[in-house]
């Protein structure tokens, strides 16, 4: 019921406008949601080749060859194509003002456009890519970390529902042995970073506790809205009679230090290394079965179930009512 298409990564994942538009037309006919990674892959390809030809190989050139303007251009192009095709559109991992603005205009017009950002864009900025001894490669993901002034734009966007979801785009690589493949060529650094485990920690500490967003808004951004947009609500994304008993018990006063050692991922670094937060999940239940207790996985493998999603804009009836 949803498709993710890439307007970036020329020669690998990128689709041309014809393919993107035809997919949108099919989505409009079938009740699917089109997700786009919005960056201008053709222009980025030119800039990358020019940078390498000039001998610019360090990690920070990953960001300099993917400027915010090319994310904004692709975001607006996707919005206009979706409008013509009659398709709903979901713009993934929005990172900058230039992409927020066309989404804001579309939502003001009442068009079927939604956007998400990712946890790391609130806390990691362009200067992280300039860290010495190739440490900057840890922060090579796409779109790249932006200059710090874009962070307040994103906080406003999630507070005002210009952006409706905070995800992670979790794509972990080892720094030693994988990220280091791009030691002499930033374009060969695997694009991605860890971040899934600490989304709740970081958004609670720096969103709720600083009063940038309310506790209810955090739950909407992390749970309720994704369930609604991706055809899982109200079976998922709410605590209600007939819905699955999926519950996170969160201790708002528990102190927690984020390190590579405290994560369950095999990644050898953490984007938020050394950050101390107040508030941490204690217990996680899936359909009433305890998965995590006191921060440790306790459930046996195999308790998961395939959940068939509803078409876009429709509700998924609880299992007992189907």
C-alpha positions in Angstrom: 0.0 0.0 0.0 3.0 2.3 -0.2 6.0 2.7 -2.5 9.3 4.4 -1.8 11.0 5.9 -4.8 14.4 7.7 -5.0 14.9 10.9 -6.9 18.6 10.6 -5.9 21.4 8.0 -6.2 21.9 8.3 -9.9 23.0 5.0 -11.5 21.7 3.0 -8.5 18.3 3.6 -7.1 17.2 6.8 -8.8 14.1 6.8 -11.0 13.4 9.3 -13.8 10.4 11.6 -13.7 8.5 9.4 -16.1 8.8 6.4 -13.8 7.9 8.5 -10.8 4.9 10.0 -12.5 3.6 6.7 -13.8 3.9 5.2 -10.3 1.9 8.1 -8.9 -0.8 7.5 -11.4 -1.0 3.8 -10.4 -1.0 4.8 -6.7 -3.9 7.2 -7.4 -5.9 4.4 -9.0 -5.2 1.8 -6.3 -5.2 3.7 -3.0 -1.5 3.5 -2.4 0.8 6.1 -0.9 3.9 7.3 -2.8 7.0 8.0 -0.6 9.9 9.9 -2.2 13.5 10.6 -1.2 13.6 14.1 -2.7 16.9 15.2 -4.0 17.9 16.2 -7.5 20.1 13.2 -8.4 21.3 14.5 -11.8 22.6 17.7 -10.4 24.2 16.0 -7.4 26.0 13.6 -9.7 27.6 16.5 -11.6 28.7 18.2 -8.3 30.2 15.0 -6.9 32.2 14.4 -10.1 33.4 18.0 -10.0 34.5 17.8 -6.4 36.4 14.6 -6.9 38.1 15.9 -10.0 39.3 18.9 -7.9 40.7 16.5 -5.3 38.0 17.2 -2.7 37.6 13.8 -1.1 36.9 14.5 2.6 33.6 13.5 4.3 32.2 17.1 4.5 32.1 17.3 0.7 29.2 14.8 0.9 27.1 17.7 2.2 28.6 20.4 -0.1 27.7 18.3 -3.1 24.1 17.8 -1.9 23.0 21.4 -1.1 19.6 22.2 0.5 18.5 23.8 -2.8 18.6 20.5 -4.6 16.4 18.9 -1.8 14.0 21.8 -2.1 13.8 21.6 -5.9 13.1 17.9 -5.9 10.5 18.2 -3.1 8.6 20.8 -5.0 8.8 18.8 -8.2 7.5 15.7 -6.5 4.6 17.7 -5.0 3.6 19.1 -8.4 3.8 15.7 -10.1 1.7 14.1 -7.4 -0.9 16.9 -7.7 -1.2 16.3 -11.4 -1.4 12.5 -11.0 -3.9 12.8 -8.2 -1.7 10.8 -5.8 -1.1 11.3 -2.1 2.6 12.1 -1.4 4.8 11.4 1.6 8.2 13.1 1.5 10.7 11.2 3.6 13.6 12.5 5.8 13.1 16.3 5.2 16.3 18.0 6.4 16.1 21.7 5.6 14.1 24.9 5.2 14.2 24.6 1.4 12.2 21.3 1.6 9.9 22.4 4.4 8.6 25.5 2.6 7.0 23.7 -0.4 5.4 21.1 1.9 4.0 24.0 4.0 2.5 25.6 0.9 1.0 22.3 -0.2 -0.6 21.7 3.1 -1.9 25.3 3.3 -3.7 24.5 0.0 -5.1 21.3 1.4 -3.2 19.0 -1.0 -2.6 15.4 0.0 1.0 16.0 1.0 2.8 14.9 4.2 6.3 15.0 5.3 8.6 13.5 7.9 11.9 14.4 9.3 14.4 12.2 11.2 15.7 12.4 14.8 19.3 13.1 13.7 18.5 16.3 11.8 17.6 18.0 15.1 20.9 17.2 16.8 23.6 16.6 14.2 24.7 19.5 12.0 27.2 20.1 9.1 30.2 20.7 11.5 30.0 17.0 12.5 31.2 16.1 9.0 34.3 18.2 9.5 35.5 16.2 12.5 39.2 15.1 12.2 40.7 11.7 11.6 37.8 10.6 9.3 35.4 10.8 12.3 33.1 12.9 10.0 32.3 9.7 8.0 30.1 8.6 10.9 27.6 11.3 10.0 27.5 10.6 6.2 23.8 9.9 5.5 21.4 11.3 2.9 20.2 14.0 2.9 23.2 15.2 4.8 23.4 17.0 8.1 22.6 20.7 7.4 23.9 23.9 9.0 22.6 24.4 12.5 20.0 27.1 11.6 17.9 24.5 9.9 17.2 22.8 13.2 14.8 25.4 14.5 13.0 25.3 11.2 12.4 21.6 11.8 11.2 22.1 15.4 8.7 24.6 14.1 7.6 22.3 11.4 6.8 19.3 13.7 5.1 21.6 16.2 2.9 23.2 13.6 2.1 19.9 11.6 3.9 21.0 8.5 5.8 17.8 9.1 3.7 14.9 10.6 6.2 12.2 11.5 9.6 11.9 13.2 11.3 8.7 12.0 15.0 7.6 12.0 15.8 6.3 8.5 17.9 3.8 10.5 20.6 2.4 8.3 23.6 1.4 10.4 27.1 0.7 9.1 30.3 -0.1 11.0 32.6 2.9 11.1 35.7 0.6 11.1 35.6 -1.5 7.9 32.5 -0.1 6.2 32.5 3.7 6.5 36.3 3.6 6.1 35.8 2.3 2.5 35.5 6.0 1.6 38.7 7.0 3.3 40.0 8.5 0.0 36.7 9.2 -1.7 33.7 10.6 0.1 31.4 9.2 -2.6 32.3 5.7 -1.5 31.3 6.2 2.2 28.2 4.1 2.8 25.3 6.4 3.3 23.5 5.8 6.6 23.6 6.0 10.3 22.3 4.3 13.4 19.5 6.0 15.4 16.5 3.8 15.9 17.0 3.0 19.5 17.4 6.5 20.8 14.6 8.3 19.0 12.3 8.3 22.0 15.2 9.3 24.4 16.2 12.2 22.3 12.7 13.6 21.4 11.6 13.4 25.0 14.7 15.0 26.4 15.1 17.8 23.8 11.5 18.1 22.6 9.2 17.5 25.6 11.4 18.5 28.5 12.4 21.7 26.8 8.8 22.4 25.9 9.4 22.6 22.2 6.6 20.0 21.8 4.0 18.5 24.1 4.1 14.9 25.3 0.9 14.2 23.3 2.5 15.7 20.2 5.5 13.4 20.6 3.3 10.4 20.7 1.5 11.6 17.6 4.8 12.1 15.7 6.3 8.8 16.7 3.3 6.5 16.8 -0.3 7.7 16.0 0.5 9.6 12.7 2.6 6.8 11.2 -0.1 4.3 11.9 -2.7 6.5 10.3 -0.6 7.3 7.2 0.4 3.7 6.6 -2.9 2.0 6.9 -2.5 0.5 10.4 -4.8 2.7 12.5 -6.7 2.0 14.7 -5.4 -1.6 15.1 -2.0 0.0 15.8 -1.1 3.5 17.0 -3.7 3.8 19.8 -4.7 2.2 23.0 -8.4 1.4 22.7 -10.8 -1.5 23.0 -10.3 -3.9 20.1 -6.9 -2.5 19.2 -3.7 -4.5 19.6 -2.3 -4.1 23.1 1.0 -2.5 22.0 2.3 -0.4 24.9 5.6 1.2 25.8 5.9 1.9 29.5 8.1 5.0 29.7 9.8 6.2 32.9 10.1 10.0 32.5 12.5 10.3 35.4 15.0 7.6 34.7 18.5 8.8 33.8 20.1 7.2 30.8 23.5 7.7 29.2 23.6 7.0 25.4 26.7 5.2 24.3 27.7 2.6 21.7 28.0 0.1 24.5 24.4 0.6 25.7 22.8 0.1 22.3 21.6 -3.3 21.0 22.7 -2.6 17.5 26.1 -4.1 16.4 27.2 -0.6 15.1 30.5 0.4 16.7 29.4 4.0 17.3 26.3 6.0 18.2 25.2 9.3 16.7 24.4 10.7 20.1 27.4 9.3 22.0 27.8 10.6 25.5 24.4 12.3 25.7 22.7 12.0 29.0 18.9 12.1 29.0 16.1 11.9 31.5 13.4 9.4 30.5 13.7 5.9 29.1 11.5 3.0 28.1 11.2 0.3 30.7 8.7 -2.2 29.4 7.4 -2.9 25.9 4.3 -5.1 25.2 3.2 -6.4 21.8 -0.5 -7.6 21.8 -0.1 -8.0 25.5 3.1 -10.1 25.3 6.1 -8.6 27.1 8.9 -8.1 24.7 11.2 -5.9 26.7 11.5 -5.7 30.5 13.8 -3.3 32.3 15.4 -2.5 29.0 16.3 -6.1 28.1 14.7 -8.2 25.4 12.9 -11.1 27.0 10.5 -12.5 24.4 11.3 -15.5 22.3 11.6 -15.1 18.5 8.4 -15.8 16.5 5.8 -13.8 18.4 5.4 -11.3 15.6 2.6 -11.5 13.1 2.1 -10.2 9.5 -0.3 -7.3 9.5 -2.1 -6.5 6.3 -2.4 -2.8 5.8 -5.5 -0.8 4.7 -5.5 1.3 1.5 -4.4 4.9 2.0 -7.0 7.0 3.9 -8.9 3.9 5.1 -8.9 2.4 8.6 -7.6 -1.0 9.5 -10.3 -2.8 11.6 -9.1 -4.5 14.8 -8.4 -8.2 14.2 -11.5 -9.3 16.2 -13.8 -7.2 13.9 -12.5 -8.4 10.6 
